[in-house]
Amino acid sequence: MAKKEVKTDLWVYELLKEANISLTAQGCDIQEIDKALKTASKSQTGNTGYPEYCGVVKDFIIVIEDKASLDKHMCKDEKDLISLEVKAVKDYAMNGALFYGLHLAANTSYHKVLAFGISGNEKHHKITPLFINMIIRNTD
């Protein structure tokens, strides 16, 4: 991990601490979520993948993906949507956050996710939230 990204990780940790939000770094203390992360590789190989921070607040999963550079905040596709192409998911904060959020909503009993893409540092940054609500339909 690049030294700049470690600084971003620590800055985000301080923000969480100030807000009195306890999330786990690089995994999750909640067994069901940690199990789902075992197949959440951003390379989409089915291997393990871990966002910078993850946890549960009330009945929401909170997932945070961060990048040190503002230029790595978000990549959109030709339809002006957040791209889920492997390279975009790996290289951009919002794309990675969306990927993890969708994966966790689909592979856990938690169906409401707040996914945050954060880029930059304490002086110059972008923080963008996404709300993901997986609607489960009864097929009976």
C-alpha positions as a Python dict, from the first residue, in 0.01 Angstrom:
ca = {
    (1, 'M'): (0, 0, 0),
    (2, 'A'): (137, 341, -92),
    (3, 'K'): (248, 567, 189),
    (4, 'K'): (0, 835, 80),
    (5, 'E'): (-291, 592, 104),
    (6, 'V'): (-188, 494, 458),
    (7, 'K'): (-212, 863, 550),
    (8, 'T'): (-562, 874, 399),
    (9, 'D'): (-659, 559, 592),
    (10, 'L'): (-541, 716, 918),
    (11, 'W'): (-722, 1043, 845),
    (12, 'V'): (-1046, 851, 777),
    (13, 'Y'): (-992, 657, 1101),
    (14, 'E'): (-968, 987, 1290),
    (15, 'L'): (-1294, 1106, 1128),
    (16, 'L'): (-1467, 786, 1239),
    (17, 'K'): (-1329, 826, 1591),
    (18, 'E'): (-1454, 1188, 1610),
    (19, 'A'): (-1799, 1071, 1499),
    (20, 'N'): (-1791, 787, 1756),
    (21, 'I'): (-1835, 527, 1481),
    (22, 'S'): (-1654, 198, 1538),
    (23, 'L'): (-1571, 12, 1216),
    (24, 'T'): (-1318, -261, 1149),
    (25, 'A'): (-1019, -195, 924),
    (26, 'Q'): (-948, -444, 644),
    (27, 'G'): (-1225, -688, 731),
    (28, 'C'): (-1517, -709, 969),
    (29, 'D'): (-1567, -836, 1323),
    (30, 'I'): (-1915, -955, 1229),
    (31, 'Q'): (-1882, -1317, 1114),
    (32, 'E'): (-2155, -1301, 847),
    (33, 'I'): (-1999, -995, 682),
    (34, 'D'): (-1645, -1129, 713),
    (35, 'K'): (-1761, -1451, 543),
    (36, 'A'): (-1912, -1250, 256),
    (37, 'L'): (-1585, -1058, 217),
    (38, 'K'): (-1407, -1391, 157),
    (39, 'T'): (-1551, -1377, -199),
    (40, 'A'): (-1534, -999, -251),
    (41, 'S'): (-1214, -959, -454),
    (42, 'K'): (-1216, -633, -653),
    (43, 'S'): (-1053, -837, -932),
    (44, 'Q'): (-1380, -1032, -931),
    (45, 'T'): (-1199, -1366, -900),
    (46, 'G'): (-1414, -1486, -610),
    (47, 'N'): (-1122, -1453, -368),
    (48, 'T'): (-1101, -1240, -54),
    (49, 'G'): (-1143, -863, -72),
    (50, 'Y'): (-1146, -608, 206),
    (51, 'P'): (-1258, -245, 204),
    (52, 'E'): (-1062, 2, 417),
    (53, 'Y'): (-1336, 3, 683),
    (54, 'C'): (-1652, -198, 737),
    (55, 'G'): (-1907, -256, 1011),
    (56, 'V'): (-2266, -217, 1118),
    (57, 'V'): (-2443, 84, 1263),
    (58, 'K'): (-2801, 4, 1364),
    (59, 'D'): (-2927, -205, 1068),
    (60, 'F'): (-2692, -57, 806),
    (61, 'I'): (-2365, -194, 683),
    (62, 'I'): (-2117, 91, 650),
    (63, 'V'): (-1840, 32, 399),
    (64, 'I'): (-1560, 277, 319),
    (65, 'E'): (-1312, 264, 34),
    (66, 'D'): (-1051, 539, 14),
    (67, 'K'): (-781, 662, -221),
    (68, 'A'): (-507, 917, -155),
    (69, 'S'): (-554, 1110, -481),
    (70, 'L'): (-857, 1324, -564),
    (71, 'D'): (-809, 1207, -924),
    (72, 'K'): (-899, 856, -806),
    (73, 'H'): (-1239, 948, -662),
    (74, 'M'): (-1478, 812, -927),
    (75, 'C'): (-1480, 670, -1278),
    (76, 'K'): (-1799, 667, -1483),
    (77, 'D'): (-1887, 449, -1780),
    (78, 'E'): (-2022, 552, -2121),
    (79, 'K'): (-2375, 575, -1973),
    (80, 'D'): (-2249, 821, -1705),
    (81, 'L'): (-2294, 559, -1431),
    (82, 'I'): (-2034, 454, -1175),
    (83, 'S'): (-1832, 190, -1358),
    (84, 'L'): (-1809, -162, -1219),
    (85, 'E'): (-1533, -262, -1461),
    (86, 'V'): (-1250, -437, -1272),
    (87, 'K'): (-993, -162, -1336),
    (88, 'A'): (-1231, 112, -1216),
    (89, 'V'): (-1332, -89, -908),
    (90, 'K'): (-966, -142, -817),
    (91, 'D'): (-846, 211, -893),
    (92, 'Y'): (-1125, 445, -776),
    (93, 'A'): (-1274, 502, -430),
    (94, 'M'): (-1642, 532, -530),
    (95, 'N'): (-1625, 239, -767),
    (96, 'G'): (-1470, 16, -501),
    (97, 'A'): (-1720, 132, -239),
    (98, 'L'): (-2012, 56, -474),
    (99, 'F'): (-1868, -286, -558),
    (100, 'Y'): (-1827, -382, -191),
    (101, 'G'): (-2168, -239, -99),
    (102, 'L'): (-2348, -437, -369),
    (103, 'H'): (-2157, -753, -281),
    (104, 'L'): (-2239, -727, 88),
    (105, 'A'): (-2606, -641, 29),
    (106, 'A'): (-2640, -946, -196),
    (107, 'N'): (-2444, -1187, 25),
    (108, 'T'): (-2557, -1104, 378),
    (109, 'S'): (-2885, -1066, 563),
    (110, 'Y'): (-2817, -690, 576),
    (111, 'H'): (-2986, -529, 280),
    (112, 'K'): (-2920, -163, 355),
    (113, 'V'): (-2569, -37, 293),
    (114, 'L'): (-2411, 306, 318),
    (115, 'A'): (-2103, 296, 98),
    (116, 'F'): (-1858, 586, 113),
    (117, 'G'): (-1593, 673, -141),
    (118, 'I'): (-1334, 901, 14),
    (119, 'S'): (-1038, 1053, -165),
    (120, 'G'): (-773, 1305, -74),
    (121, 'N'): (-656, 1423, 266),
    (122, 'E'): (-772, 1639, 554),
    (123, 'K'): (-716, 1963, 359),
    (124, 'H'): (-841, 1865, 12),
    (125, 'H'): (-1086, 1580, -11),
    (126, 'K'): (-1409, 1440, -147),
    (127, 'I'): (-1648, 1227, 57),
    (128, 'T'): (-1937, 1077, -138),
    (129, 'P'): (-2201, 851, 17),
    (130, 'L'): (-2412, 595, -168),
    (131, 'F'): (-2721, 428, -27),
    (132, 'I'): (-2778, 72, -144),
    (133, 'N'): (-3108, -96, -58),
    (134, 'M'): (-3135, -453, -179),
    (135, 'I'): (-3503, -525, -222),
    (136, 'I'): (-3589, -887, -156),
    (137, 'R'): (-3898, -1001, -340),
    (138, 'N'): (-4111, -1285, -219),
    (139, 'T'): (-4156, -1530, -508),
    (140, 'D'): (-4426, -1737, -338),
}
